[in-house]
Structures are given as structure tokens and as C-alpha cells.
Amino acid sequence: MAKFGLIGKHIDYSFSRAYFSEKFKNEGLYHTYENFDINTIEEFSEIINATNHLRGLNVTIPYKEAVIPYLNKLHKTAKKIGAVNTIKIKKNGRLIGYNTDYYGFKKSIEPYLKPHHKKALILGTGGASKAIAYALKKLGIEYSYVSRNLVANATFTYDSLTENDIKEHQIIINCTPLGTHPKTNECPNIPYDAINKTHLVFDLIYNPEETKFLTIAKIKGASICNGYKMLELQAEKAWRIWQKC
């Protein structure tokens, strides 16, 4: 029996535990999947040392970047992205970091893309947003970050974002936790009046199924997509990584 789990903070809502527990049951596997809810990344090493038969981990907010110094090696894609959401624990104890978020996002947004979808706004600058940026680059789509403060990689702040900026970017992607259950009345502060039927609006959040962010965009005529399919795809990619010798 092998053990797997999720590293994060305030992760009772986790998609991963329910998904993998059901997967193991359906496939007749006697594996387990556990949430490791930690207050600081310094607790990571304790989990690794104290958990027998641990073979793989998923990583979520806020540790996708902070976990990197604790790993022995990064897969080339994770290194390019600068964020990790999947860890393979080899039999010799070495920890290898991967990123499957970019794969899940790329595959889930592709069916919605139209020729006029050429520029994107990424709301948020955390670890998840880096994977989104990498995927957009692979798709040949220009992107700009929007942040609360004008950090090094952000082109816009929420305060500086104008209706014209919204009109010029036909894809808008929420990579922040704003709107996640139970705080479902929250949403990023952007000029929603400028959204129209030419827009594709994507929210990495999957609980609730339709966030306030997506609801407003839908009312404005935009095509919308939540993060559930992305999560399924990245989870299956992680499972394939864990199964490799």
C-alpha cells in the first residue's frame, strides 16, 4: 500500500482527496490519500520524515513556490515555470518536483479558444499564475499580470486597470482564491462593464461551480469556464508521474 497526499493551508475543501480516494476505490487499489494541512512550509520536512510509504504529493496554495528549496530536483518544466504542484518521492527518498497545472490548464482552455483570443489578463501573481503564463506562452497568447501592488512581473494593478485594458484582452483568467467557498460573494475588482461576448473568462476555482466572477462575465455575454476540468487533467497527469519507476 502506498500513501499520497496534498500539502496546503486551509484545505478541507480539497478536490484532490475526494478525487484520488474515489479513483483508488474504483481501480481496486489499496492506496490512501491524506490532506496535510500545514501552517508554514517549515512543517513539510516533518511530514516527509514521519509518513511511511509516502510516494507522492500534490501541492496547493500557498506553497507551490515555497516548497521548491525542500526538493532534491525539479523537472525541466517546473524549473521553467518556477512553481511545483506535484512531488514524486522516489524509493531512495529523493523528492522530484513537477508542474502539471500548466498541462491541465492548457488542455482545458483549448476547446474554448477562437482566432480573436490573442491577449490575456492573468489575475494574481502566485504559483498557479506562473503555470498559466507558461501554458499561454505555449499557446502563442500574449499575457499580462494584474496584481494588488505593482510587483516586478505585473503590468497592471487592480486600481490602474481600465475598461480599455479589458477590451484589449479577450481572455481573463482568475488565479486568485477570491470567490472560493465559503466566501462566494467575493470576486476580483476589475471593470466588468467592459466584458462582452468576445471575451473568454476562466476561473481556476471550482467550488462553487460558478463563482461570482464567472456569473458576472456570463451576464455580460462572455464564454466562461471553471477550473474543474483543469484539476481533473492535472490530477491524472500527476498520477502518471507517480506511477513511473
Secondary structure, DSSP 4 states (H G I P E B T S, - for coil): --EEEEEESS-TT-HHHHHHHHHHHHTT---EEEEEE-SSGGGHHHHHHH-TTEEEEEE-TT-TTTTGGG-SEE-HHHHHHT--SEEEE-TTS-EEEE--HHHHHHHHHGGG--TT--EEEEE--SHHHHHHHHHHHHTT-EEEEEESS--TTEEEETTT--HHHHHH-SEEEE-S-TT-TT-TT------GGG--TT-EEEES--SSSS-HHHHHHHHTT-EEE-SHHHHHHHHHHHHHHHH--
